[in-house]
């Protein structure tokens, strides 16, 4: 068996350096001699991993295991890598961080480190984490929250990583070397494929579910429908991937948020084209939102007319402002007022109202806003604003009345913060005869005299 493997190993060695020569890789950075030893071993120990690497751009360019996994030893002059350890005579790290990738991908690293993705681990100090850590339990956080948002990687001893924090490819992972994020969250190791990262599935690992169902909304949208129809015609394997130049049949998440247009380069700053923040209880325009929106308009205009783009954003803005003014702001102000009055505690999730309020904005409100932002009508209404309205009127307001000691006692507060707005008048006073007549006439005209269902 060994006699057969030796020529194979030599062939791998020769092919590796042929690839290096073909792309003019700087030997000072790539193709380390130590890595050739890694290749020979891992071809046998982890053959699938080896094949992924070999068929990927890294392997074809001669970038080998040691080039990425090499570590610095601690000395009197240098702190070294805290997670470094000896592996068969080589000092390596298990975890390859964005800082390690920046040796070759400096521009992408700088963009990624300043992006919202890199801040995703901030959730560790939020109500979301309190829910997982306390209401649920620590294992929920390790296997749930942190797998998307990122863990704070802890090194225990001899380079070993704390199993409560590793394995983890969360997009905001805090690495032992101080860098944030995980390149393999999108470019799954060890192939590190651009094509794979451009597909919506890569984003769908984290952007799904009751509080941020972007992948479900995308699949419902015309963009998602077109992607399913033409996914094999989008040339996703090309080094250059410019909408309108290299493909035109569908838009993916990457098309809108990351990839290049004829007028702007690709970016790893995923928020560079986002104008609203749809995450909090009340949405706000982001800093420099006008330029961010122009950046996204440029993407849209590769396939759509100016009128369509402008009118889409008018519909989107209208829904976000409706959510804010009709439900988000009143609910937030009422809860704050009850806390100030001592009617409920400042702590989260120890009062029934806390849970109603949480799901009102964190689940239902986000779904509605994201549905409008990504052309998902069912999420904009039935899974979104319908549920916001339903729970505001039949759960939130009745619970406020209960806390205040009845309708009469709650009336001054609700009149001040809710019912002075004409949008809520129907709930307190019922629909007027004129409104009912308009609805009846509409149905008669549309359905030919049939009664409304």
Secondary structure, DSSP 4 states (H G I P E B T S, - for coil): -HHHHHHHHHHHHHHHHHHHHHTT--TTTS--HHHHHHHHHHHHHSHHHHHHHHHSHHHHHT--HHHHHB-PPP-SS----TT-EEETTEEE-SPPPHHHHTTT-HHHHHHHHTSTGGGGGGGGGSHHHHIIIIII-HHHIIIIIHHHH--B--B-STTPBPTTT-S---TT-B-TTS-B--GGGTS-TTT--HHHHHSHHHHHTTS-SSS--HHHHHHHSHHHHHHHHHGGGS-TT-S--BBTTTB-S---HHHHHTSB-SSS---S-TTTT--EE-SSSS-EEPTTHHHHHHHHHHHHTTTS-HHHHHHHHHHHHHHHHHHIIIIIHHHHHHHHHHHHTTSS-SSTTSSHHHHHHHIIIIIIIHHHHHHHHTT-HHHHIIIIIHHHHHHIIIIIHHHHHHHHTSHHHHHHHHIIIIITSGGGHHHHH---HHHHHHHHHHHHHHHTTPPP-
